[in-house]
Amino acid sequence: MKRGEIRLMKVAKTTMHEQTVLKNLLKMYCYEWSHYNKLAVNTDGEFAFKTHASDYWTKEGYHAYLIAVGENWAGFVLFDNEGFIVHKNYDYSMAEFFVLYPYRCSGVGRYVATSIFDSFAGGWEIGCHPKNEASVHFWEKVINCYTAGSYEMIRSCPSYRYHDGTFGDVLSFRAR
């Protein structure tokens, strides 16, 4: 996959089409996540997280990016400056990172993650559900490479509990 084919597009509060795309991708993301955290749908058949998506284009310090490969949507990235787990003095917390199956293991995720880190220098925290082994492996590999091994990993962090009661793993590092 050529880097020129991969684009990050900031979701703006004035762009209804991009907001709709993000909400549609969130449905797939929440469904996939329900496998790990046992998240259930509400009485309308929707995952509750979807209703909070607008925070990412209305609140200060919240960031939403759509991922496109060529002309196709490939995923999204949501991060903010509030969801800290361990380091309250850090700058960014990765809230959600989703790459659709056809684009996984192709370099898209690594390219997007490092592009975001390069664009938003400072302290970062990323939480991972330990049952999502592919995610844990992805983040350890990407962050290890990005930081040349200079990062902290807390497994089963007691201050980071998922909906299903599982303690999450937390990776902390500084982006250059």
N, C-alpha and C positions, 0 to 999 in steps of 0.2 A: 504494500500500500504506500503510495507516494504521499509525502507530507503535504504537498500542495493540494491534495484531495481532501484533507481533513480541515474542517473549519469550526471555530468556536464562535457562537453568536450569542451575545448578551441578550437576555430576555428583558425587555423594557416594559414599563407599566402602560405605555401608549401603544404597544404592538399586540393587538388582540390575537392575531394569527399565531404568533410565537407562544403566547400564553396558552392557547388551545392545544398546540402541539405538546407543550410541556405537561399539561394536565392529562392528555392522552397517554403519554409515555409513563407518567406517574402511576397510572392504572396497572400497566404491565410490571413496573418496578415493585409496587405494593404486593401484587400477586406473587411475584417471585420471592419477595421477602417473607411472605406469610409462611413459606416452607421452613424458615429458620426461627422466626420469632412468634409463630402461632397467632399472628394478628388476624382478627376476624373482621368481617364487613359489618356495617351498621344496618338498620332496618330498611334502608333504601338500596342495599346491595353495594355500597361504596365503602372504600377504606377511608378512615377518618383523616389520614395524613393529607389526602388530596385537597381537603378543604383549607389546609394551612399553607398551601403552595403560594398563595398571593403574597405572603410575607416576603418572598424572595424578589418581588419587583416593586414592593411598596415600602418596606422598612429600610431605614438607613443601616448600612453595614451588612446587608444581606445581598448575596449575589447568585444569580441563576444564569447558566449558560447551556445552550443547546449544542449538541455535537452533530455535525453533518459530515458525511463522506460522499464526495461528489454531490449529487442532487438528492441523496437519501438521508433521512434522519437516522442517527446512529446512537443517540443517548442524550444524557444531560449531566450537569454538575451543579450541585447546590452547596454553598458554603456561607458561613457568616462569622460574625465577631462576638457571638454570645454563647454558643453551645459548648463551652469548655468543660473538660472532665477533670483534668489534673492541674494544669497550668493556667491559672486564672489571668495571668499577665501575658498570655500569648495573643497573637493577632487574628488567627483564623482557625475555624473548626470545620472540617469537612462534614457536612450534614448527610449528603447523599451523592453517590457517584454511580452512574448506570450506563453500561454499554450493552446494546442489543447483541444477542447471540451471534448473528452473522459477522460481527466485527470484533469479537473477542479473539484473543490469541493472535492478533494481526498487527499489533503495535499501536492501535488507535488509543487504547486506554493509557498506555505509557506516554504517548505523545501528548495527549490532552492533560494528563496529570502534571507532567513537567512544564508544559506551557503555562498552566495555571500557577504553579509554584514560582516560575520565573517572573510572571506578571504581578504576583502578590508576595513580595519578599516579607519575611518575618517569621514569627513562631507559629507552627501549625500543630494541630492534634487531629488524629484520625482514629475513630473507633471502628472495631471490626467484631462481628459476631463470630465466635470461635467455631461454630458449626458450619459457617460459610467458608470452608477451607480454601476455596478458589480465591475469595476476596483477601483472606489473610495472606496467602502466598503472593498474590498480586502486589499488595501494598508493601510487604516486606521486601520484595524484589525491587520494586520501583524506588522506594525510599532509600534502601541500601545503596543502590546505584547512584541516585541523585545526590546523596549526602556523603558518598564514599565511606559508608559505614558509621557516620556520626549521627546516630539517632538513638532514642530510648524506646524500649518496648516493655510494656507492663502487661503481662498475661493475667487474665481473670481479675481485672482491676475492680476492687470492691466499691469504688465510687462510680462505676459505669455498669448499670444493670439494664438489660433489655426487658421488653414487655413479658417475655416468657420466664423471667427470673434468672437467666444466664448472665454471668459477669462477662463483660466484653474485654477484648484486648485493645490496648491503646498504644498508638505509635506517636511519638513526639519528635519534632526536629525543627531546624531553622532553615528556611528557604533563603537562598542568596539573593 
